[in-house]
């Protein structure tokens, strides 16, 4: 082989090597972007599933709340003389177990009391009454407790409000 042919062949190989190195860099960068996109997708999907699981029991919990309401109603209507009865204590223990279960599931009772200002974001006015000496929009009575689940409103409290 002559010297010219060797130089020509060497130049062709250098150009081909440059092309290969350029392609390698492009392919590597593309692979790295695709891998990063995939990892981001996996993270977003995991977060989405965790969010779904946080509220998966919401319908079941919503069905349990009327039972809890009845326990609260029974407790307020109990005569003082039978509150120490063992059977009554057992029934009230069931109420406590339901409350504890709901807490573990992320359910919290809305913290409102009579005399608070009415907030339509968390309360539903079931009745408005004129009450002398009380400004409009004040909660007069709580007829049904409200609840939030993991920071989101599950059921608004039902209240009677002054007008």
N, C-alpha and C positions, 0 to 999 in steps of 0.2 A: 504494500500500500504506500502510496506516495504521501509526502508531507502535507500537500494541499488537501488531499482527501481526508487525512487524519484531522486536520484543523477544521474542515467543514463538518465532519462527523462529530467532532467535539463540540462545535458551536451548536449543532442541532440537538445534541444531548443536553447542553446547558439550557437551551430554550425550552426543551421538553421538561427538564427538571423544574424550571421556573413555573411553567404551566401547572405541573403536578403539585408543586408547593402551594401555589395560589388556590388550586382546587381543594387541596387538603385543608387550608385555612378556612375557606368558605364552608366546606362540609362540616368541619369541627364547630365553627360558629353556629351553623344551622342546627346541628345536633344539640349544642349547649342551649340554644334558645328553646328548642322543642322539649328538652328535658326540664328546663325551668318552667315552661308553660304547663307541662304535665304535673310537676310538683305543686305548682300553684293551684291547678285544677283539683288535685287530690286534697289539698288543704281546704279549699273552698267547699268541696263536696262533704268533707268531714264536718265542717262547721254547719253546713246546711242540715245534715242529718242530725247533729246534736240539737239544733234548733227545733227540728221536727219532733224529736224525742222529748224535748222539754214540755211540749204541749200535747203529746200523744194521748195522755190520760184525761185531757180536759173534758171530753164529753162524759166519761164515767164520773168524774168528780162533780160535774154539773148536775148529774142525776142523784148524787149522794147528798147534795146540799139541802134539799127539802126534808130529808130524814133528820139531818142535823138541826134544821129549823124546828122540827117537831120536838126534838129533845130539849132545845132551849125553851120552847113554849111550855112543855111539861114542867121543866125546872122552875119557871117563874110562877106557875099556878099551884105548885105543891104547898100544902099547908105545913107550917113550921113543925107541928107535932109529929109528922111522919117522915121528916127529912133524915132522921137517924135510923129509920127502919132499914134492915139489911137488904131487903129486896129493892128498895128505892136506891140505896147506895150502889147496888149492882147495876141497875139501869143507868145511873149517872156515870158509872165507870165505863159503860159502853160509849156514852157520849164523849168521854175523855179520850177513849181509844180512837174514835173517829176524828176528833180534833188533832190528835197526835199524828195519825196517818196523813191527814191533809197537810199538816206542816211539813212532813217529810217529802211530800210531793210538790212543795213550793207554794202551797196555798196559804194566804194570810187574810185575816179579817181586816176589812177597812176600818181604820181608826177614826170613828166619828162619834159624836155625842150630842145630846140635845143642847141647844144654845149655840152650836157651831153655825157658820154661814153655809147656806146651801150651795153646793158645787155640782152643776149638771153633768160634769165629766165623770163623777163617781156616784151620784145619787139620782134617784128617780122620784119626783114628787108625785105621790099618789093622792094627796089632798092638800088644799090650801085653806087656811083658816085665818080670819081676822082676830087678832089677839091684842087687846089694849095694852099699851106700854111696851110692846115688842115691835121692833122695826121689821119691815118686810124682808123676806129671804132668810129667816132664821129657822133652823130645824127645831120643831116642837116635839116630835116623837119619831122614833125609829121603828117602823113596822116590820121590816125584814133586813137582816144583816147583809152587807155587801162583801165581796171577796175579790182579791187579786191573785193571780197565779204567775209566779216568776216575774213580777213587776208589771204585768198586763191585767187589765180589768177582766174579771171572769163574770161577775154579776154585780150590777149596781145595787146600792142599798136603797130600799124603799122607805121614804120618809114623808112625814106631814110637815108642811112649811107655812110660816106666817105670811100673810099678804098685806 
